[in-house]
Amino acid sequence: MKMIKTVFAAHDFSAASRNALEIAAGIAKKTGSKLFIYHVVSTSALTDNESVYVYSPEKDIKRSSALLRRGITYLKKKFPGVNIAFEVDFGFLIPTITEKVAELQPWLTVVGVKKRTGLDRVIFGDVCTTLIGKIKSPMLVVPLNDKKLKLNTITYAWDGKNADVHQLSVIKELLSNDNTHIIALNVTHYDTDVDKNIGNFKTGLKKMFPSQATELQQVQGLDKEAEFEKAVRKINPDLLVVYAHHYNIWQNIFHKRFSKHALKFSQSPVIVVSE
């Protein structure tokens, strides 16, 4: 029996989320996957006592379900043949999404992001950056104004720590033509790991993408984050792929994540691949 692949789309009814949902539906159609749309009605942190009003989610769950059914009708007309399911849940947003992704094990999770600035970012943050390292599924983060996923040029941020290319299998699923240019970008400062792994990495990259043009660009600099951003802006890819290592609480304090930095500056969609 053939297993049905799943594309998971987190949806909050924002404009960014609606655009991301259409991209997710297009990916599901192209790859023969099931599209699973998930909305979370956030729970209140207040406790039930005589003096505090406790939020009841039933009305919001019914309203959200009705809106999703209307949206699915539209998606089925635009992407005929796509198998679409949905669920409206209730709980704390990040843990609830994390648990559902772990349960369904999709090959791709899609979220839309409206990039916050200033005090808005400090207070609210972004769901996608919070999910990094918490879900194992590759996560496609779609900026607000993107309505189509172009794949003419893809940049992969290779850190040089090993020669593995298996994390790029998600890209192989998305490609449908031979015209894609795949650029592996490495920012280094005389790293011995890079010299050791570069040959096998380039061979593995070409073996995984035999029909595509592949290359490795190297940039040297002390401030890797700044050089990385500068190089990506120069390439201006249609899609940026970054790898998120698993860090525990203490490692998170001392290690900067290129993946989170990429989401802050990238004007193109980003796929975050986790360990």
RODO-2510 file (C-alpha; in nm, 4 decimals, decimal comma):
residues 275
     n   res          X          Y          Z
     1     m     0,0000     0,0000     0,0000
     2     k     0,1425     0,3348    -0,1045
     3     m     0,1875     0,5874     0,1762
     4     i     0,0221     0,9248     0,1148
     5     k     0,2626     1,2134     0,1665
     6     t     0,1368     1,5147     0,3598
     7     v     0,1962     1,8864     0,3214
     8     f     0,1090     2,0603     0,6486
     9     a    -0,0098     2,4226     0,6311
    10     a    -0,0483     2,6286     0,9485
    11     h    -0,3183     2,8878     0,8824
    12     d    -0,4236     3,1929     1,0854
    13     f    -0,6406     3,3716     0,8242
    14     s    -0,3887     3,6546     0,7741
    15     a    -0,2983     3,7713     0,4213
    16     a     0,0476     3,6127     0,4536
    17     s    -0,1081     3,2869     0,5650
    18     r    -0,3571     3,2843     0,2771
    19     n    -0,0781     3,3291     0,0210
    20     a     0,1248     3,0529     0,1877
    21     l    -0,1800     2,8267     0,1785
    22     e    -0,2127     2,8668    -0,1985
    23     i     0,1555     2,7842    -0,2400
    24     a     0,1088     2,4781    -0,0156
    25     a    -0,1875     2,3661    -0,2274
    26     g     0,0186     2,4051    -0,5439
    27     i     0,3001     2,1975    -0,3937
    28     a     0,0526     1,9287    -0,2827
    29     k    -0,0915     1,9068    -0,6344
    30     k     0,2506     1,8913    -0,8011
    31     t     0,3836     1,6234    -0,5645
    32     g     0,0658     1,4160    -0,5269
    33     s     0,0482     1,4962    -0,1568
    34     k    -0,2418     1,5427     0,0804
    35     l    -0,2840     1,9000     0,2044
    36     f    -0,3617     1,9248     0,5750
    37     i    -0,4692     2,2732     0,6920
    38     y    -0,4370     2,3423     1,0632
    39     h    -0,5701     2,6349     1,2640
    40     v    -0,5237     2,6841     1,6365
    41     v    -0,7647     2,8864     1,8465
    42     s    -0,5284     3,0108     2,1158
    43     t    -0,6151     2,9337     2,4755
    44     s    -0,6243     3,1910     2,7530
    45     a    -0,3676     3,1694     3,0286
    46     l    -0,6288     3,2818     3,2834
    47     t    -0,7545     3,0367     3,5405
    48     d    -1,1143     2,9722     3,6274
    49     n    -1,2232     3,1418     3,9481
    50     e    -1,5040     3,3622     4,0681
    51     s    -1,3413     3,6927     3,9744
    52     v    -1,1849     3,6123     3,6349
    53     y    -1,3694     3,5598     3,3085
    54     v    -1,2618     3,2379     3,1332
    55     y    -1,2569     3,2373     2,7535
    56     s    -1,4756     2,9746     2,5887
    57     p    -1,3473     2,8715     2,2423
    58     e    -1,6559     2,6966     2,1000
    59     k    -1,7821     2,9929     1,8949
    60     d    -1,4388     3,0692     1,7527
    61     i    -1,3846     2,7024     1,6631
    62     k    -1,7179     2,6926     1,4746
    63     r    -1,6449     3,0243     1,2999
    64     s    -1,2937     2,9154     1,2001
    65     s    -1,4215     2,5801     1,0715
    66     a    -1,6814     2,7551     0,8543
    67     l    -1,4165     2,9899     0,7106
    68     l    -1,1853     2,6994     0,6359
    69     r    -1,4593     2,5087     0,4540
    70     r    -1,5177     2,8113     0,2316
    71     g    -1,1456     2,8420     0,1698
    72     i    -1,1154     2,4730     0,0803
    73     t    -1,3977     2,5105    -0,1746
    74     y    -1,1928     2,7843    -0,3431
    75     l    -0,8708     2,5773    -0,3308
    76     k    -1,0380     2,2714    -0,4824
    77     k    -1,1577     2,4814    -0,7764
    78     k    -0,8118     2,6328    -0,8291
    79     f    -0,6214     2,3071    -0,7676
    80     p    -0,8562     2,0280    -0,8813
    81     g    -0,7757     1,6805    -0,7639
    82     v    -0,5904     1,7829    -0,4474
    83     n    -0,6867     1,5845    -0,1378
    84     i    -0,7524     1,8457     0,1337
    85     a    -0,8291     1,7957     0,5027
    86     f    -0,8429     2,0427     0,7881
    87     e    -0,8625     2,0635     1,1651
    88     v    -0,9324     2,3452     1,4080
    89     d    -0,7701     2,2890     1,7452
    90     f    -0,7604     2,4695     2,0780
    91     g    -0,4540     2,5280     2,2933
    92     f    -0,1284     2,7170     2,3306
    93     l    -0,0115     2,7968     1,9780
    94     i     0,3499     2,6718     1,9536
    95     p     0,3149     2,3482     2,1580
    96     t    -0,0097     2,2611     1,9788
    97     i     0,1411     2,3054     1,6313
    98     t     0,4553     2,1178     1,7368
    99     e     0,2543     1,8215     1,8641
   100     k     0,0389     1,8056     1,5503
   101     v     0,3422     1,8124     1,3199
   102     a     0,5014     1,5329     1,5262
   103     e     0,1783     1,3324     1,4951
   104     l     0,1317     1,3723     1,1190
   105     q     0,5010     1,3696     1,0204
   106     p     0,4555     1,5752     0,7014
   107     w     0,7367     1,5929     0,4475
   108     l     0,6883     1,9713     0,4398
   109     t     0,5356     2,2300     0,6746
   110     v     0,4292     2,5631     0,5222
   111     v     0,3778     2,8860     0,7170
   112     g     0,3247     3,2452     0,6077
   113     v     0,5014     3,5315     0,7793
   114     k     0,4324     3,9022     0,8053
   115     k     0,7659     4,0320     0,9200
   116     r     0,7293     4,2356     1,2373
   117     t     0,9420     4,5362     1,3146
   118     g     1,0357     4,7406     1,6214
   119     l     0,8320     4,6947     1,9386
   120     d     0,5871     4,4700     1,7543
   121     r     0,8649     4,2121     1,7015
   122     v     0,9799     4,2366     2,0644
   123     i     0,6305     4,1775     2,2049
   124     f     0,4898     3,9230     1,9616
   125     g     0,7862     3,7657     1,7795
   126     d     0,7213     3,5328     1,4853
   127     v     0,5691     3,1858     1,4998
   128     c     0,8100     3,0549     1,2349
   129     t     1,1272     3,1567     1,4226
   130     t     0,9896     3,0027     1,7413
   131     l     0,9199     2,6751     1,5598
   132     i     1,2820     2,6435     1,4405
   133     g     1,4418     2,3498     1,6175
   134     k     1,1077     2,2372     1,7611
   135     i     0,9705     2,0552     1,4564
   136     k     1,1576     1,7937     1,2523
   137     s     0,9675     1,8576     0,9317
   138     p     1,1328     2,0903     0,6785
   139     m     0,9563     2,4254     0,7138
   140     l     0,8831     2,6538     0,4193
   141     v     0,8407     3,0142     0,5358
   142     v     0,6585     3,2311     0,2806
   143     p     0,6857     3,6136     0,2998
   144     l     0,3708     3,8230     0,2857
   145     n     0,3738     3,9233    -0,0813
   146     d     0,4784     3,5897    -0,2350
   147     k     0,1939     3,4158    -0,4165
   148     k     0,3957     3,1762    -0,6336
   149     l     0,7013     2,9646    -0,5620
   150     k     0,9596     3,0264    -0,8334
   151     l     1,2564     2,7905    -0,8429
   152     n     1,4936     2,9329    -1,1027
   153     t     1,7708     2,9946    -0,8488
   154     i     1,8039     2,8161    -0,5139
   155     t     2,0717     2,8986    -0,2578
   156     y     2,1699     2,6526     0,0141
   157     a     2,3661     2,7782     0,3136
   158     w     2,6315     2,5076     0,3587
   159     d     2,8226     2,5362     0,6855
   160     g     3,0978     2,2953     0,5811
   161     k     3,0756     2,0827     0,8965
   162     n     3,0049     1,7667     0,6955
   163     a     2,9624     1,6541     0,3372
   164     d     2,6001     1,5395     0,3721
   165     v     2,3445     1,6503     0,1135
   166     h     2,0491     1,4372     0,2289
   167     q     1,8832     1,7422     0,3849
   168     l     1,8319     1,8771     0,0315
   169     s     1,5984     1,5901    -0,0587
   170     v     1,3074     1,8261     0,0152
   171     i     1,4281     2,0425    -0,2756
   172     k     1,4358     1,7399    -0,5044
   173     e     1,0653     1,6883    -0,4282
   174     l     0,9859     2,0445    -0,5366
   175     l     1,1767     2,0534    -0,8664
   176     s     0,9891     1,9844    -1,1880
   177     n     1,2307     2,1132    -1,4542
   178     d     1,5989     2,1099    -1,5470
   179     n     1,6440     2,4876    -1,5478
   180     t     1,7047     2,5384    -1,1779
   181     h     2,0421     2,6768    -1,0721
   182     i     2,1453     2,5461    -0,7279
   183     i     2,4116     2,7486    -0,5484
   184     a     2,5690     2,6174    -0,2293
   185     l     2,6961     2,9158    -0,0307
   186     n     2,9704     2,8725     0,2272
   187     v     3,0956     3,1511     0,4511
   188     t     3,4255     3,0481     0,6023
   189     h     3,7255     3,1806     0,7920
   190     y     3,9918     2,9197     0,7228
   191     d     3,7707     2,6402     0,8583
   192     t     3,9470     2,3032     0,8466
   193     d     3,6140     2,1160     0,8188
   194     v     3,5405     2,2931     0,4904
   195     d     3,8698     2,1883     0,3335
   196     k     3,8103     1,8303     0,4467
   197     n     3,4511     1,8030     0,3213
   198     i     3,4376     2,0251     0,0138
   199     g     3,5228     1,7583    -0,2441
   200     n     3,2689     1,5019    -0,1225
   201     f     3,0041     1,7720    -0,0783
   202     k     3,0357     1,8968    -0,4368
   203     t     3,0243     1,5382    -0,5658
   204     g     2,7164     1,4594    -0,3540
   205     l     2,5422     1,7784    -0,4660
   206     k     2,5890     1,6962    -0,8336
   207     k     2,4832     1,3354    -0,7785
   208     m     2,1578     1,4447    -0,6099
   209     f     2,0821     1,7029    -0,8820
   210     p     2,2285     1,5550    -1,2028
   211     s     2,0005     1,7567    -1,4336
   212     q     2,0481     2,0928    -1,2644
   213     a     2,3369     2,3372    -1,2741
   214     t     2,5135     2,3235    -0,9358
   215     e     2,8022     2,5239    -0,7946
   216     l     2,9696     2,6153    -0,4674
   217     q     3,0403     2,9785    -0,3854
   218     q     3,2747     3,0541    -0,0958
   219     v     3,3008     3,3816     0,0910
   220     q     3,5574     3,4565     0,3578
   221     g     3,5059     3,6935     0,6465
   222     l     3,5289     3,7276     1,0221
   223     d     3,1633     3,8290     1,0612
   224     k     2,9995     3,5255     0,9048
   225     e     2,6456     3,6506     0,9632
   226     a     2,7072     3,9811     0,7837
   227     e     2,8967     3,8165     0,4963
   228     f     2,6229     3,5562     0,4617
   229     e     2,3540     3,8236     0,4333
   230     k     2,5583     4,0252     0,1839
   231     a     2,6202     3,7203    -0,0351
   232     v     2,2551     3,6118    -0,0332
   233     r     2,1393     3,9620    -0,1259
   234     k     2,3840     3,9598    -0,4177
   235     i     2,2612     3,6218    -0,5454
   236     n     1,8957     3,7176    -0,4847
   237     p     1,7655     3,3582    -0,5006
   238     d     1,4041     3,2526    -0,5506
   239     l     1,4427     3,0197    -0,2526
   240     l     1,6912     3,0099     0,0359
   241     v     1,7583     2,6825     0,2196
   242     v     1,9188     2,6847     0,5659
   243     y     2,0038     2,4053     0,8069
   244     a     1,9073     2,4343     1,1743
   245     h     2,1201     2,2353     1,4171
   246     h     1,9590     2,1133     1,7364
   247     y     2,0706     2,3228     2,0324
   248     n     1,9763     2,2648     2,3938
   249     i     1,8810     2,5542     2,6233
   250     w     2,2409     2,6450     2,7088
   251     q     2,3631     2,6140     2,3503
   252     n     2,0830     2,8440     2,2360
   253     i     2,2229     3,1140     2,4629
   254     f     2,5722     3,1031     2,3126
   255     h     2,5076     3,0013     1,9490
   256     k     2,3598     3,2274     1,6825
   257     r     2,1249     3,0588     1,4390
   258     f     2,1869     3,1408     1,0740
   259     s     1,8346     3,0122     1,0111
   260     k     1,6730     3,2764     1,2333
   261     h     1,8932     3,5478     1,0868
   262     a     1,7958     3,4353     0,7359
   263     l     1,4270     3,4791     0,8149
   264     k     1,4906     3,8355     0,9316
   265     f     1,6531     3,9660     0,6141
   266     s     1,5483     3,7319     0,3307
   267     q     1,3004     3,8770     0,0842
   268     s     1,2443     3,5343    -0,0705
   269     p     1,0860     3,2190     0,0757
   270     v     1,3086     3,0207     0,3120
   271     i     1,3140     2,6477     0,3818
   272     v     1,4502     2,5579     0,7227
   273     v     1,5707     2,1971     0,7453
   274     s     1,6173     2,0692     1,1008
   275     e     1,8214     1,7813     1,2359
***
